[in-house]
Amino acid sequence: MSESFVIIGDGIAGSSAAETLREEAPDADITVITDEGEALYNRILIKEFAKGKLPEAPISIHDDGWYEERNIDLELNTLVVDIRVDEHEVETHEGDVLGYDKLLLAVGGTPQQLPVEGSDADGVHHFWTFQDARRIRESAESAEEAVIVGAGLLGIDLAAICGAQDIAGKYLMRGNSWWRYALNEEGAEIMHEAMRERGVEPVFDSGVDHFETDEDGHVTAAVDPNGDRYEADFAGVAIGLNLNTELVEDTPIETDDGIVVDQYMQTIDEDVFAAGDITRFHDVILGEQAQNGAWGSAKEQGTIAAKNMLEYGAAEFRWVSSYSITHFDFPFLSFGHPTLGDDEVMRSFGDDEWRRLALKDGKIVGGVLIGNLAPQSAYKQLMREQVDVSGQKDILMTEGFSVDDLGVEDAAAE
Ligand SMILES: Cc1cc2nc3c(=O)[nH]c(=O)nc-3n(C[C@H](O)[C@H](O)[C@H](O)COP(=O)(O)OP(=O)(O)OC[C@H]3O[C@@H](n4cnc5c(N)ncnc54)[C@H](O)[C@@H]3O)c2cc1C
């Protein structure tokens, strides 16, 4: 009998796993289950749709025919509500039960709501799905004033949507700068200035105490903890993701703000794997558990998981993740784990170029480049090869840095 694979989630992690399984196991039974109403689309591009810059069509990646051609059973609008690992079966919201030999959890996360009054009002948006993007675009097209909350990589997308839709925005941040865990004030100021140029004003030491609404339940303003009131007929909230671990709560599968897997994407149950944003994986570069929230990483984890579901140990996940911001007329790239580490080095080059590297035990574990991405491959190479760069921090920050600039002995990979 052919082996059966069930994949929960048709995001990039689940879908690339299905693709790899079919390529490497022509006779396998493969089922992909998603609670969304559409097959894989490009989640990275939905912000361009919400900005009004792209139509729907180019955002879709797979149509139903893609699955039919590969003899992959795609179940849309189907929520998996229970996993029974002893019986090797999953149950859907309609009570259907599917058996599996190997199961992949590629279930991602769900945006967190602000725990404040009015956060479920009409016009207050969270951003994860194509459906969210459709609602955001519709609401943004008629809005005049907005507040954005969440000083991170998704919050800035919402700010850019306001800019592109000619909405006067106030970007309410808790601290004194955007993404303060990865940037210092100088680096963040380049981003603040770019927001201001697009009509979005950063407001520091702020946040939301509560939203005000009109009698129809539509948002009208946000009031911050200082009592300052910001009128808004549109609000965008991006304060983080709740990873969808509740599915495995009643199983022995280990969770730790994510589903814990090894470098082969296997959970502690040998027949259950996980891939994509949902994982807390053993990062072989970092030498500890880590999490990524990026498209390229999720795609690679899906592929790696599939290979190991077919033959455990076939391929390990060794990856330097990247995340770029393309809203402005200068480039921005974050790579690796820029918020981790025990040391750092950073430098400004004039008013519009800045870079920072995060180091752990003398080795690069992540970084952020603003304005000039030329050294990115050198930094990523050093990170991937776990080169000890301690004692050479100044050289790392030279303008045209290349790996050859490092002292040969120190640059020897371990
Ligand atoms: C607006 C936006 C912009 C982004 N921009 C970038 C960017 O520029 N660069 C970058 O690298 N990354 C970006 N990301 C992050 C990137 O999109 C994610 O890291 C990536 O899509 C994660 O893929 P995934 O397959 O792990 O999870 P997801 O894409 O979240 O897929 C998980 C799927 O599982 C489904 N699911 C969950 N539970 C169940 C269940 N019980 N039953 C059935 N189905 C279920 C979900 O509905 C979802 O469809 C962005 C994300 C967003 C939202």
The ligand as an SDF file (V2000), in Angstrom:
LIG
                    3D

 53 58  0  0  0  0  0  0  0  0999 V2000
    1.4660   41.2050    5.2660 C   0  0  0  0  0  0  0  0  0  0  0  0
    2.6540   40.3030    5.3980 C   0  0  0  0  0  0  0  0  0  0  0  0
    3.8630   40.6800    4.8310 C   0  0  0  0  0  0  0  0  0  0  0  0
    4.9720   39.8570    4.9380 C   0  0  0  0  0  0  0  0  0  0  0  0
    6.1300   40.2570    4.3360 N   0  0  0  0  0  0  0  0  0  0  0  0
    7.1940   39.4300    4.3540 C   0  0  0  0  0  0  0  0  0  0  0  0
    8.3890   39.7870    3.6640 C   0  0  0  0  0  0  0  0  0  0  0  0
    8.4980   40.8540    3.0680 O   0  0  0  0  0  0  0  0  0  0  0  0
    9.4180   38.9080    3.6880 N   0  0  0  0  0  0  0  0  0  0  0  0
    9.3420   37.6970    4.3410 C   0  0  0  0  0  0  0  0  0  0  0  0
   10.2900   36.9240    4.3100 O   0  0  0  0  0  0  0  0  0  0  0  0
    8.2150   37.3420    5.0170 N   0  0  0  0  0  0  0  0  0  0  0  0
    7.1530   38.1790    5.0250 C   0  0  0  0  0  0  0  0  0  0  0  0
    6.0160   37.8410    5.7110 N   0  0  0  0  0  0  0  0  0  0  0  0
    6.0250   36.6080    6.5250 C   0  0  0  0  0  0  0  0  0  0  0  0
    5.7950   35.3820    5.6400 C   0  0  0  0  0  0  0  0  0  0  0  0
    4.6940   35.6070    4.8100 O   0  0  0  0  0  0  0  0  0  0  0  0
    5.5720   34.1710    6.5460 C   0  0  0  0  0  0  0  0  0  0  0  0
    6.7540   33.9620    7.3010 O   0  0  0  0  0  0  0  0  0  0  0  0
    5.2600   32.9050    5.7510 C   0  0  0  0  0  0  0  0  0  0  0  0
    4.1970   33.1220    4.8730 O   0  0  0  0  0  0  0  0  0  0  0  0
    4.9450   31.7500    6.7100 C   0  0  0  0  0  0  0  0  0  0  0  0
    4.5050   30.6700    5.9740 O   0  0  0  0  0  0  0  0  0  0  0  0
    3.8820   29.3850    6.6900 P   0  0  0  0  0  0  0  0  0  0  0  0
    3.5260   28.4510    5.5790 O   0  0  0  0  0  0  0  0  0  0  0  0
    4.7690   28.9280    7.7650 O   0  0  0  0  0  0  0  0  0  0  0  0
    2.5770   29.9090    7.4280 O   0  0  0  0  0  0  0  0  0  0  0  0
    1.2600   30.6100    6.8660 P   0  0  0  0  0  0  0  0  0  0  0  0
    1.5200   31.2760    5.5720 O   0  0  0  0  0  0  0  0  0  0  0  0
    0.6960   31.4040    7.9700 O   0  0  0  0  0  0  0  0  0  0  0  0
    0.3010   29.3690    6.5260 O   0  0  0  0  0  0  0  0  0  0  0  0
   -0.3360   28.6120    7.5210 C   0  0  0  0  0  0  0  0  0  0  0  0
   -1.6570   28.1720    6.9660 C   0  0  0  0  0  0  0  0  0  0  0  0
   -2.2340   27.1840    7.8120 O   0  0  0  0  0  0  0  0  0  0  0  0
   -3.6200   27.4460    7.9370 C   0  0  0  0  0  0  0  0  0  0  0  0
   -4.0890   26.7950    9.1720 N   0  0  0  0  0  0  0  0  0  0  0  0
   -3.7420   27.1050   10.4450 C   0  0  0  0  0  0  0  0  0  0  0  0
   -4.3610   26.2750   11.3220 N   0  0  0  0  0  0  0  0  0  0  0  0
   -5.1130   25.4160   10.5810 C   0  0  0  0  0  0  0  0  0  0  0  0
   -5.9770   24.3440   10.9100 C   0  0  0  0  0  0  0  0  0  0  0  0
   -6.1710   23.9550   12.1780 N   0  0  0  0  0  0  0  0  0  0  0  0
   -6.6120   23.6970    9.9090 N   0  0  0  0  0  0  0  0  0  0  0  0
   -6.4210   24.0580    8.6210 C   0  0  0  0  0  0  0  0  0  0  0  0
   -5.5980   25.0700    8.2420 N   0  0  0  0  0  0  0  0  0  0  0  0
   -4.9480   25.7420    9.2130 C   0  0  0  0  0  0  0  0  0  0  0  0
   -3.6840   28.9500    7.9750 C   0  0  0  0  0  0  0  0  0  0  0  0
   -4.9660   29.4670    7.7000 O   0  0  0  0  0  0  0  0  0  0  0  0
   -2.6820   29.2960    6.8820 C   0  0  0  0  0  0  0  0  0  0  0  0
   -3.2790   29.2930    5.6210 O   0  0  0  0  0  0  0  0  0  0  0  0
    4.8840   38.6440    5.6340 C   0  0  0  0  0  0  0  0  0  0  0  0
    3.6700   38.2560    6.2150 C   0  0  0  0  0  0  0  0  0  0  0  0
    2.5610   39.0780    6.0950 C   0  0  0  0  0  0  0  0  0  0  0  0
    1.2590   38.6750    6.7150 C   0  0  0  0  0  0  0  0  0  0  0  0
  1  2  1  0
  2  3  1  0
  2 52  2  0
  3  4  2  0
  4  5  1  0
  4 50  1  0
  5  6  2  0
  6  7  1  0
  6 13  1  0
  7  8  2  0
  7  9  1  0
  9 10  1  0
 10 11  2  0
 10 12  1  0
 12 13  2  0
 13 14  1  0
 14 15  1  0
 14 50  1  0
 15 16  1  0
 16 17  1  0
 16 18  1  0
 18 19  1  0
 18 20  1  0
 20 21  1  0
 20 22  1  0
 22 23  1  0
 23 24  1  0
 24 25  2  0
 24 26  1  0
 24 27  1  0
 27 28  1  0
 28 29  2  0
 28 30  1  0
 28 31  1  0
 31 32  1  0
 32 33  1  0
 33 34  1  0
 33 48  1  0
 34 35  1  0
 35 36  1  0
 35 46  1  0
 36 37  1  0
 36 45  1  0
 37 38  2  0
 38 39  1  0
 39 40  1  0
 39 45  2  0
 40 41  1  0
 40 42  2  0
 42 43  1  0
 43 44  2  0
 44 45  1  0
 46 47  1  0
 46 48  1  0
 48 49  1  0
 50 51  2  0
 51 52  1  0
 52 53  1  0
M  END
$$$$
